[in-house]
Amino acid sequence: MLNVETVRKISPTSMESIHPSLRKNSSTIKPVKEEVLYLSKSIQLTEYTFEDENGKAKSAEVIHKRYMVGVNNNNNNNNNSNDVQEDTILSIAILKRHCLCDCLILVRQYRPTLKSYALEFPARIIEQRYSDKSGDEAAKEIEENTGYGSTKIKYITPQTATDPELCDSKVKLVSMIIDGDDPIKNNFFHANNPKNQDQQQNGNDNDNDNDNDIEIILLPINGLLDRLNEYCKNGTIVDSRVYAFAIGLKKGEKLSENVSKPENIEIAI
């Protein structure tokens, strides 16, 4: 069995304990060229050639997701330069209501890539020049889909990778709390709102996905992991980020229980 000192040497807890020669930085990688192999309306496949830190030439095939915000999708010229720099925002939204349990807001929709329905965080695509408004855009996505407008943004992550082995896609996660009892900001008559009916019929114009048949799911936080497992058993594929959130929540609950348990104190008489 490894002793504590050995574990510390194998798994350093800070960058200061790593030898400078072992610290790899992307600045030491030299891009050489990138050639387009395939181009369509929604994806672009390229071959990216680079030199590693030892000067050795390497290449990799990279999938780029293409978004054409504000571009007429009927344009058959796929080689036009209408692509924009975009940000994808995922909303981790917790709905709190006084008389009901807290719920995580998710969306369920059919994904042709998976040939199955998928359970995911609500997503929104915005032009990168509006990235400083990520929180506002995430809140707008929730309000348009649920009618709840009383949101409090808790945290916005930097760009994070989704599938770095094959794809260059990156997303920002926006954590928010929704006050479900706010009678002023929340639209409790969402279903009867003509504006929202038009959005449901026409779809989201700044999204490149088939999202006309999105089902909004309010999933209770209590027992979230077990509830996700039930969806999996019924054939729905759960997004790994949703599953990771549920696992973290479960671990946090167990940790909280262990901390709150009183220690058994033996009193010597």
C-alpha angles and dihedrals in degrees: 000000000000116000122226094259092053091050090053091054094049097043109035114196098211140036090243090069093054117091110247091237090061096053108100120199129188088228088075090060113092117208112221108177145324122214127193112237099173135007130190138154095276108022141035124201117204138173109230117200122195143158117242125221089279094053094253115145115236135170137202136183112242129195116214120196109222123213122184103194111194093002121128105252090207090072105109095197101102092176095067119116098237094120115122134203104259142187124211114212125199119197120217095193124178115196113210121195126173100231098030135060121266113268136202113225112228136164127225119202141150114267114198090199089062095033085225144076115276132205111218147157113269109268136200131186120215135172112267092239087069094050091115087066095055093123094051092047092049090050090049091053091054093047093049092051101039109016092239109130103165099096132157116199111222104176141354118200126214116252110301129195122251104187107356094173094068112001136053093213117134131184140193119223117217116197115203143167120219122207100217093187098059104117094189105052099030120084102220090176093058094137092055095046108112091207092057092045089056091050092050092050097044100036128223110313096205094055127088094203133092095256101150091108102048117152116207113222124196102197118188113241090221106093092359095157093053091048091052090050089056090055089050091052089053093054102264115132112225117217110248091234091056090048092048089052091052092048091050090049091051092049090048091052092051092047090050091050092051093049093048094050111103115239119245105247118197114211115208114219 
